[in-house]
Amino acid sequence: MTTFPNKGIRIGGHRVGQLLALVAGWFVVSMAVEASAALFVTGYTPETNDRFTNHPNFIASSFNLGGIGQTSTGQFATAISGNVVIGSWKNQPTGQVYFFENNNPTSSPIVRNIISPTRIAGTDLFLGVLDAALPTTITPFSFTRTTLSGPPATITSAGPFGGVNTFVVGTSDIVPGSYPGAAGYTNQRVGRNRVGGPTVPNGYVENVTLPGFDGTNMDILLLHRNGPTEANFVEYEAWMQAGDEGAPVFMEEGGKLTLLGTNLYNWNTAASLVGVSFAGNSAAAIDGFIEANTVPEPMTIFAVMAGAGTLGWHSLKRKRRRRKTRRATHRSNLDVLIRR
């Protein structure tokens, strides 16, 4: 695990804590009155950005997205092990979660129930256990174990993540029933955005205070919405909306997607900043939860039973050999006595 200590910066002479205080009231009001909306993507088309159009031009078609699950009402539960999912405590997934091995909405989903909902203290990160392990056709996502640190409530360097062009997942505005397979659990849109706000590589804030959270571990990455003429603009620039909380944010590593965190909130509309609950600083807690809830795979159980059976068989063979040896010795002694 690598830790990156950083020096804080200010925005326009204000500490981020002051800016957060200004937007806290806006955040509560916006979440109370704003209806859920689709992830905003510059240059959006259903073919390039909606997963379940199952189109070859989909921007994440080269990755296995089977581990991104949703409930029937659209809450996200992303698999990070065979039976553990991560999401948002505020926009918590409950009940049944649907996973698809591919991007075809008419294929049969793999359905699991969420049990043991748990919040990582002081964060919006939700962890849940599935009532049965996912099949091997659903590949869980790795998550970052790199940690960041910096002065509280101050935008600092995002270390190795600064400037990384992420894959941002959110909801789509596809109407359930509008095409075969369209449902609340096939409602996934993907865009891109660089870590950094408002300048790269600065894009990390530690101990953020938000209504309803104690702020102890509210560590976030910032994504800044750039316009087409701005230097850090990327194709299909994404902008989180209400209802996207808990959806995963990934970076590409070695041809695979690594989870950086989950969408947290639309921090400041005027400053075009979005916050992502950073998973790296909670990696130890996540690992501990996964380990505590690990279900042995059937082959492992079989191997243990087979090993126990083998040990029993060898033990039985040894007993039989000892009995034969004793009998042979007994006969030999009798022969000696008879000869005498």
N, C-alpha and C positions, 0 to 999 in steps of 0.2 A: 504494500500500500504506500502510495506516495503522497506527501502533503506539500502544498504550495502556499507558503505564507506570502501575503501581499501588502502593499501600502495602499491606503485608501485615497480616493480622489473625491472631488466635489463637482456638482453640476450647477453652473451659473451661480456659484458662491453659496449654494445651499447644500447641507448634508442631506443624504437620502432619507434619514429619519424624519427630517422636517417635511420633505416631499411626501413621504408616506402618511404623515399625519394629515396633510392637506387632502390626500386622495382617499383616506380611510372612510370618510363619510360618503364620498362618491361611490366607493366600492359597495358599501352596504345598500345604498339606494339602488345602484345599478342591478345588483343581484336580486333585489326584491321586485323590481318592476320590469326588467328586461326579459323577454321570452327567449327561450333557447333558440339560437341561430346557428347556421352552418359555419364551419371554418371558412374564413375569407381567404381566397387565394387569387392573387393577381394573375390574370391570363387563364383563369379556370376554364376547363372543359370537362364534361363527364368522362370522356375517354381517357384524359391524361391524369385526372385527379381523384376520381371515385373508384375505390377498390373493386366494388362488386358490379361495375359494368363489365368486368372481366375482359378488358380490351388490351391488346398487345402494346399500345402506346402509354399505358398506365406507368407513371414515373417510378413506381416501386415494384414493377413486375418481375424484376430480377431477384427479388428477395422473397423468402418464405415468411409470410405474414400470418401463418396459421395460429400463432400464439396470441394474437390480438382478439380477445373475446369481448362480447357485448351482451347486455341484458336486453330483454324485449322492449325496454324503454330507453335504450341507448347508452346506459352507463358502461364505462370501459373497465375490463378486468384483464390485464395482460399477464400471461404465464411467464414466470421466472424460474419455475421448476416444474416437475411433473405434476405437482398437486398444489402449488402455491401461486396466487395471482397478486398483482399490485394495481392500485388505482388511487382514487381520491377519497379521503374521509368525508369531505363536504358533499361530494357528488357520488356517494357510496353505492357500489353495485351490490344488489341483494337478490336472493332467489336464484333463478336459473341463469346460467351464462352459456352462450352459444359460440362455438369455435368451428371454423371451416378450414379444412386441409388445403384448400385452394381459394381462388377468387371467384368461383362460380356460385352465385347465390341460390341456384336450384339444386346444388348437391346437398347431401344429407349432413346437417350439422351434428357436431358432437356436443351433447348437452350435459352440463354438470351443475350441481347446486353448491352455493358458497356457504361455508360454515366457519365458525371461529373468526368473525371479523375483529381485526385488531388495528389500532392506530399506533404508529411510531410516535412516541411522546413528543409533543411540541411541534409536530409537522402536519402536513395534510396527507402524508403517505399512508395509504390503506393497504393492509395485507389480509388476505383471506385464504382459507384452506378449501380445496375442492373435495366433495364427498367421495370422489373416486379419482384415481390418477388418470391423466390424459394418456391416450395411446401414443405410441412412438411416432405416429404420423404427424403429430403436433409437436413442433420443436420449440421448447421454451427459449426465451431470450436471455442472453447474458446481460449483466448490468455493470456499470462502471464501479470500480473500487478505488479509484483515485479520489483523494479528498482535497478540499480547498479550505482556506482560512483567510480571514481579514478582519479589520476593525468593524464593530457592529454598525449596521444601518448605513454603510458607505459603499458605493459602487467601487469595486476593486477589479484587479485582473482575474480573468477566468482561467488563468494558467494554460494548460494544453488545450482547453476547449475554446479559447478565444478565437473567433473567426471561423470556427467549424460550421460548415453548411449542414444543418441538421435536417432530418425528416420529421415533420410535425404532423401528427395524426389528430383528427377531430371528427366531428359529425358532418354529415352531408345533409342536403335538403331534399333528398329523395323521399317521395311520399310512399309510405307502405302500401303495397298492392298496385303501385303504378306500373310495375313490370314484374314478370315472374321472379319470385324469390325476394322481392323488395319487402323489407320488414325493419322493425326497430333495431334488430341485431345484425342487419347487413347495411348499416348506415355509417360508412367510414370514408372519410376524405383525407388525402395526404397532400401536403405542400412542403415548402422548404423555407429555411430561415437561418441566418448566421447567428451564432452566440456572440453577444456584444451589444451594449447599449449605454448611451447612444453612440459611443465610439468603440471600435475594436482595438485591443483585446479586452477592454474593460467590460465585464459582463457578469459579475458575481456579487451578491449581497448576502451578508451573514446576519443572523438573528433579526430577521424582519418581523415587525409587529403588525398583526392584522386582527381585526375584530374576530373574537371566537377562538383565538390561539394564544398560547402563552409566550410565543416568540423564542423559546429556548433553543430550538433547533430548526427554525424556519429559515433554512439556507436555500437561496434560489439562484438560478441562472436567468439572465435577461436575454430576451430576443427583441430586437428593435425592428419595427416595420419601416422599411425603406421604400422610397418611390423609385420608379424606373430610371430616373436621371441621377440618383444618388450612387455613391461609390460602392456601397456594400449591398446594393440590390442584387437579388438572385432570381433566376427564372422560377416562376410559381411561388413567389414570396407569400408566406402564410401569416395570418393574423387571427389569433384565437378569439372566439366569441363565447358568450354564456352558453353552457351546456357542453363545452369541450373539456371541462375540468376532469382530470384523471386520465385523459387520453395520453398515450406514450409519446415521448420525444426521443429520437434515436440519432446516433452518429454511425457512420459506416466505418468498420474496421475489418480489414482482411476479407472484404467481399461479403461480410455479414453485418447485421444491425446490432448495435449495443445500446441498451437503454441508458439514457442520461437522467431521466426523471419523467415526471408527469405534468401536464398542463395544470397550472395553479390558478391564475387569475389574469384578467386584463388590467394591468397595474395602473396605467395612466394613458388615457386616450390622447390627451394633448401631446404627450411626449412619445406616443407610439411605442410603448414598452409593454411587454408581456412577461410574466414570471413563470418559471418552471420549477417545481419542487425537485431539488437536486438529490439524486439517490446516492451519490458517492459518499457523502458524509454520514449516511445511515447504513452503509454496506455491512458493517459488523452486526447491527441489529437485524438486518434482513437475512444475513447468513444464519444467525442464531435461530430465527423463526423457521427458516427452511429446514435446518437440521433437527429442530424439535418436532417438526411435523412430517419428517421423511417417512414414506411408506416403502418398505422393502419391495423390490420388483419380484414378480413371480419366479423368474429364473434364479434369482438370488436365494429365495426361500428353498426352491427345489435343490439348488446346489448344496445348501446347508444340510437339508434332509438326506440327500444322497451321500454327503460326506459322513453324516452320522451313521447312516446305514453301512457304509464301507468300513468305518471304524468298528461297528458292532460285528460285522462279518469277520474282520481280521482278529478281533478279540475272541470270537467263537472258534476260529481256526486254531488260535494259540492254545485255547483250553483243550481242544481235541488232541492237539499234538502232545500236550502235557500228560493227558490221560493215556495215550498210546505209549509214551515213554515209561510211565509208571507201570503199565501192564507188561511191557517188554522186560523191564528190570525185575518185576515180580517173577516172570517165567524163568528168567536167567538164574535167579536165586534158587528156584525150585529144582532146576536141572543140576545145579551144583550139589544140593542136598541129596538128590537121588543117586548121583554118581558116587557120593560118599557111602 
